[in-house]
Amino acid sequence: MDFELTDEQKMLRDTARELLARNYDAEKRNVVVDTEQGWSPQVWKQIAEMGLLGLTFAEDDGGMGAGPVEVAAVMTEIGRRLAPEPVLDAALIPGGVVAEAGSAAQRARLLPSVAEGSVLLAFAHAEPGVRWPSTAVSTAVERSGDGWVLSGVKNPVGHGGDAHVLVVSASLPDGGVGLFLVDADAEGVSRSTYATHDGSRAAQISFVSAAAEQLGAGDAATERSGAGDAATVIESALVRTQAALCAEAIGAMEEALRLTTEYLKARKQFGVPLATFQTLTHRAADMYVLLELARSMSLYATLSLADGVVDPVVASRAKLQIGRSARKIGQEAIQMHGGIGMTSEYPVGHYVGRLTAIEHTLGGADDHLRVLAERLQPGIPSVL
C-alpha cells in the first residue's frame, strides 16, 4: 500500500506551509493571539483565497472537492505553525455538516460564502456538564407556526463568538436529535466569549426561543423519507473532527521535537553541547518513537475516512495514541528546555499548550481507553 502523498497533495501541503510560515513565527503569533479576536483577518483572507476554507465542499458549492487526506495535510501545517485562524471550527467541520445534511438551497446560500471567508459558521453541539462520549442533548426545539424555536445552552463552542450562523444540535419533540441553523445575532441568542488556555477562543451560547431552521428543510428526499434524526451526521462530524485534530497534533509534535533537538545541539553545559549527554539523546529518541506511533495512528484514521469508513472506534484508537504521545512529548520538551521552556516568549510552551487542548477535546486519552475497554468481551480476542 502506498502511503505517500500524490504530487497534487504535496503541492497543497507545501503551499499551505509556505503561506503559514510567511505569516507566523513565535513572536508574530503571540501578537495576534493577544488581540481581542485572537486571529488575523488578513491571514484568514489569504487562507480563503488559497481555497482551504472550502477544501472539502463540492465544486458546485464553491469548494475544491478534496478529501480527508488533503484535510490532514493542511491541518498538520496549521499545527506546525500553531496558526490561530479557525479553519476547522468555523469552516471545515460546520461547513461539512451543512454539505452533508443541508438542502440544496441551504448549501447554495451558505457554502460559497464560507469558502470565500465572508461567512463564519460554528458547530454548537457540546453542552455544559456533559462528558464525552455522552450523546445527551438537553437543548430542545418546538414548533412555532411553520417554523421552529430553540432553547438551551451550548458550551464550549469553538470560535462561537465569531460565527455569523450557528449549526445547533437539539432534541426533537418526538425523540431523536436534529440539526438547526440559527442566526448568531437573532433575537433570543446571547453569546459569552472567552479565551482558552492555549490562546484560542470559545463561547457559551444561550438560546431562548430563538428562531431556527431545520437543516435539510425543503429537501424533497428528506421530506419523502421523513428523516429528522441527525445522530449519524453528528457522529460523522465528531469523527472527522477527531481525525483532523490528530493531524494537527502531528504538526505540533513535529515542531516540539525539532525545537528540542536543536536546543540540545546549541545549549552547552560544562563546556559541551547537551546533545553529547547520552541520557538526553535517549530521551529525544523516545520522543521520536512516540511521534512516529502517533503519525501512524493519525494516518490510520485519515485513510479510514478516505475509504468511506466513519467509525468512532477507529477515531478512539487514533486519539488514544495521539493523547499519550502528545502528553509525553510535551513533558519532555519542557523538561529538556529547562526554565526557558516555561516562558511565554519561547514557542515550545505554546506547542505544549495546544497539544494539551487537543488531548482534552472530544475525550482525553483516559476517556478513549475507557470507551475501547468497554467494547471488550470476555474470552473474545480484541484489538484496541
C-alpha positions in Angstrom: 0.0 0.0 0.0 1.3 3.4 -1.0 1.2 5.9 1.9 2.9 8.7 0.0 1.0 11.9 -0.9 0.3 12.5 -4.6 2.0 15.3 -6.4 -1.1 17.4 -6.1 -1.4 16.7 -2.4 2.3 17.6 -1.9 1.7 20.9 -3.7 -1.3 21.7 -1.5 0.7 20.9 1.7 3.8 22.9 0.5 1.6 25.9 -0.4 -0.1 25.8 2.9 3.2 25.5 4.7 4.7 28.5 2.8 1.6 30.7 3.5 1.6 30.0 7.2 5.4 30.3 7.5 5.3 33.6 5.8 2.7 34.9 8.3 3.7 33.3 11.6 6.7 32.9 13.7 6.6 32.7 17.5 6.6 36.5 18.0 4.0 37.3 15.3 1.7 34.6 16.6 1.9 35.9 20.2 0.9 39.4 19.0 -2.1 38.0 17.0 -3.3 35.7 19.8 -3.2 38.6 22.3 -5.6 40.7 20.2 -9.3 40.7 21.1 -10.3 38.5 18.2 -7.3 36.1 18.7 -6.7 35.6 15.0 -5.8 37.6 11.9 -8.5 38.6 9.3 -5.6 39.3 6.9 -4.3 35.7 7.2 -7.9 34.4 7.0 -8.4 36.2 3.7 -5.2 34.6 2.3 -6.3 31.1 3.5 -9.7 31.7 1.8 -8.0 32.8 -1.4 -6.0 29.6 -1.4 -9.2 27.6 -1.2 -8.6 26.0 2.1 -11.9 27.1 3.8 -13.9 25.2 1.2 -11.4 22.4 0.8 -14.0 19.6 1.3 -17.0 21.2 -0.3 -18.2 20.1 -3.7 -17.2 22.3 -6.6 -20.8 23.2 -7.2 -20.8 24.6 -3.6 -17.8 26.7 -4.2 -15.2 24.2 -2.8 -12.4 22.1 -4.1 -14.0 18.7 -3.6 -11.0 17.4 -1.7 -11.0 14.5 0.8 -9.7 13.6 4.3 -6.1 13.2 3.1 -5.9 16.8 1.9 -7.6 18.0 5.2 -5.0 16.1 7.2 -2.1 17.6 5.2 -3.4 21.1 5.8 -4.2 20.6 9.5 -0.6 19.3 10.0 0.7 22.5 8.7 -1.6 24.5 10.9 -0.4 22.5 13.9 3.2 23.1 12.8 2.8 26.9 12.9 0.1 27.0 15.6 -1.9 29.2 13.3 -4.8 30.5 15.3 -7.3 31.0 12.4 -10.5 28.9 13.0 -10.2 26.8 9.8 -11.6 23.7 11.5 -14.1 25.4 13.8 -15.6 28.0 11.5 -15.4 26.3 8.1 -14.4 22.7 7.6 -16.5 21.0 10.4 -19.7 23.0 10.4 -19.5 23.5 6.7 -19.1 19.8 6.3 -22.3 19.2 8.3 -24.2 21.6 6.1 -22.7 19.9 3.0 -23.8 16.5 4.3 -27.2 17.3 5.7 -28.3 20.6 4.2 -30.8 21.1 1.4 -29.7 22.3 -2.0 -30.9 25.8 -1.1 -29.1 25.9 2.2 -25.9 24.7 0.7 -26.1 27.3 -2.1 -26.9 30.1 0.5 -24.1 29.3 2.9 -21.2 27.2 1.5 -19.9 29.6 -1.2 -19.7 32.4 1.3 -18.0 30.1 3.8 -15.5 29.1 1.2 -14.7 32.7 0.4 -14.3 33.6 4.1 -17.1 36.1 4.3 -19.4 33.9 6.5 -18.2 32.0 9.6 -20.0 29.1 11.0 -19.8 27.3 14.3 -20.9 23.8 15.3 -22.8 24.2 18.6 -23.2 20.6 20.0 -21.3 20.3 23.3 -23.2 21.2 26.4 -22.2 22.2 30.0 -21.7 19.3 32.3 -21.9 16.6 29.6 -18.8 14.5 29.5 -17.7 12.9 26.3 -18.9 10.5 24.8 -22.4 11.1 26.1 -24.9 11.8 23.3 -27.4 13.5 25.6 -28.7 16.8 24.3 -30.8 19.0 26.6 -31.2 21.8 24.1 -34.6 21.4 22.6 -36.8 22.7 19.8 -40.5 23.0 19.4 -42.8 24.0 16.6 -43.8 27.6 16.2 -46.2 28.2 13.3 -44.5 26.9 10.2 -41.0 27.0 11.8 -39.1 26.1 14.9 -37.9 27.8 18.1 -34.9 26.6 20.0 -33.9 26.9 23.7 -30.9 25.7 25.6 -27.2 26.3 26.3 -24.2 25.2 24.4 -20.6 25.3 25.8 -17.9 25.2 24.7 -18.5 26.3 21.1 -15.2 26.8 19.3 -15.0 30.3 18.0 -18.7 30.7 18.6 -18.2 34.4 19.3 -17.0 34.9 15.7 -19.8 33.0 14.0 -22.4 34.5 11.7 -24.5 31.3 11.6 -24.7 28.5 14.1 -25.3 24.8 13.4 -27.0 23.7 16.5 -28.0 20.2 17.7 -31.3 19.9 19.6 -33.7 17.3 20.8 -36.7 16.8 18.6 -40.2 16.7 20.1 -40.9 13.2 19.0 -37.4 11.9 20.0 -34.0 11.9 18.4 -31.7 14.8 17.7 -32.0 17.3 14.9 -29.7 19.9 13.4 -30.7 23.5 13.0 -29.4 26.7 11.5 -29.6 29.7 13.8 -28.6 33.3 13.0 -26.0 34.2 15.6 -27.4 37.7 16.0 -31.0 36.6 16.2 -33.3 37.6 19.0 -33.1 35.1 21.8 -29.4 34.3 21.2 -26.7 35.5 23.6 -23.0 34.8 23.5 -20.3 35.0 26.1 -16.8 34.7 24.6 -13.7 33.6 26.5 -10.1 32.7 25.8 -9.0 29.1 26.3 -5.6 28.2 27.9 -4.0 27.5 24.5 -4.8 31.0 23.2 -7.8 30.0 21.2 -11.4 31.4 21.6 -14.6 29.7 22.6 -18.1 30.8 23.7 -21.0 29.9 25.8 -24.2 30.4 23.7 -27.7 30.6 25.2 -30.9 30.2 23.3 -34.2 31.4 24.5 -37.0 30.6 21.9 -34.6 31.6 19.1 -35.9 31.1 15.6 -34.3 28.1 13.9 -34.3 26.5 10.5 -34.0 22.7 10.3 -31.0 21.5 8.4 -32.3 19.8 5.3 -35.7 21.5 5.3 -37.0 21.8 1.8 -35.1 18.8 0.5 -37.5 16.5 -1.3 -35.7 13.3 -0.4 -35.6 14.2 3.3 -39.3 15.1 3.3 -40.3 11.9 1.5 -38.3 9.7 4.0 -39.5 11.7 7.0 -35.9 11.6 8.2 -35.3 14.1 11.0 -32.9 12.4 13.4 -29.4 13.7 12.6 -27.4 11.4 15.0 -25.5 9.8 12.2 -24.5 13.2 10.8 -23.4 14.4 14.2 -21.3 11.2 14.8 -19.7 11.7 11.4 -18.8 15.3 12.2 -17.2 14.3 15.6 -15.2 11.5 14.0 -13.9 13.9 11.3 -13.1 16.5 13.9 -11.0 13.9 15.9 -9.2 12.9 12.8 -8.4 16.5 11.9 -7.2 17.2 15.4 -5.0 14.2 15.3 -3.4 15.5 12.1 -2.9 19.0 13.7 -1.3 17.4 16.7 1.2 15.7 14.5 2.4 19.0 13.2 2.7 20.4 16.7 4.6 17.4 17.9 7.0 17.5 15.0 7.8 21.1 15.8 8.1 20.5 19.5 10.6 17.7 18.8 12.6 19.9 16.3 12.8 22.7 18.8 14.0 20.3 21.5 16.7 18.6 19.4 18.0 22.0 18.1 18.2 23.2 21.7 20.1 20.2 22.8 22.6 20.8 20.0 23.0 24.6 20.7 22.8 24.7 24.6 26.1 24.0 26.4 26.7 22.6 29.8 30.2 22.1 31.3 31.5 23.4 28.0 29.9 20.8 25.8 26.5 20.7 24.0 23.7 19.0 25.8 23.4 16.6 22.8 26.6 14.9 23.9 24.9 13.6 27.1 23.6 10.1 26.3 20.6 10.2 28.7 19.2 13.3 26.9 19.7 11.8 23.4 17.9 8.7 24.5 15.0 10.8 25.8 14.9 12.6 22.5 14.9 9.3 20.6 11.9 8.2 22.7 10.1 11.4 21.7 10.8 10.5 18.0 9.4 7.0 18.5 6.2 8.4 20.2 5.8 10.8 17.3 6.0 8.0 14.7 3.5 5.9 16.7 1.1 8.9 16.7 1.8 9.6 13.0 0.8 6.0 12.1 -2.4 6.2 14.0 -3.3 9.6 12.6 -2.7 8.1 9.1 -4.9 5.1 10.0 -7.8 7.5 11.0 -7.4 9.6 7.9 -7.2 6.7 5.4 -10.2 5.0 7.1 -12.2 8.2 6.3 -10.8 8.3 2.8 -12.1 4.7 2.3 -15.6 5.9 3.5 -15.4 4.3 6.9 -16.7 6.7 9.5 -16.0 4.6 12.7 -15.8 6.2 16.2 -13.8 3.1 17.3 -11.1 4.0 14.7 -11.2 7.6 15.9 -10.8 6.5 19.5 -7.8 4.3 18.7 -6.1 7.2 17.0 -7.0 9.7 19.7 -5.7 7.4 22.4 -2.2 7.2 20.9 -2.2 10.9 20.0 -3.1 11.8 23.6 -0.4 9.6 25.0 2.3 10.8 22.6 1.3 14.4 22.9 1.5 14.4 26.7 4.9 12.7 26.9 6.4 14.7 24.1 5.2 17.9 25.6 6.5 17.0 29.1 9.9 16.0 27.7 10.1 19.2 25.5 9.5 21.4 28.5 11.9 19.5 30.8 14.8 19.4 28.4 14.4 23.1 27.7 14.5 23.8 31.4 13.3 27.2 32.6 13.1 28.8 29.1 10.5 26.2 28.1 8.0 27.8 30.6 8.3 31.3 29.3 5.6 32.8 27.0 8.3 34.3 24.7 9.6 30.9 23.8 7.5 28.8 21.5 7.8 25.3 23.0 5.4 26.1 25.8 2.7 27.2 23.3 3.0 23.9 21.5 2.5 22.0 24.7 -0.5 24.2 25.5 -2.1 23.4 22.1 -1.3 19.7 22.4 -2.9 19.7 25.8 -6.0 21.3 24.4 -6.2 18.8 21.6 -5.8 15.9 24.0 -8.8 17.1 26.0 -11.0 17.9 23.1 -13.7 15.3 22.4 -12.3 13.0 25.1 -8.9 12.6 26.6 -6.7 9.5 26.4 -8.3 8.0 29.5 -11.8 8.6 28.1 -10.9 6.9 24.9 -9.2 4.0 26.7 -12.4 3.5 28.8 -14.6 3.6 25.7 -12.4 1.0 23.9 -12.2 -1.2 27.0 -16.0 -1.3 27.4 -16.1 -2.9 23.9 -14.1 -5.9 25.1 -15.9 -9.2 25.6 -14.6 -11.9 28.0 -13.0 -14.7 26.1 -13.0 -13.0 22.7 -9.7 -11.6 21.4 -9.9 -7.9 20.6 -7.5 -5.3 19.4 -7.8 -1.8 20.8 
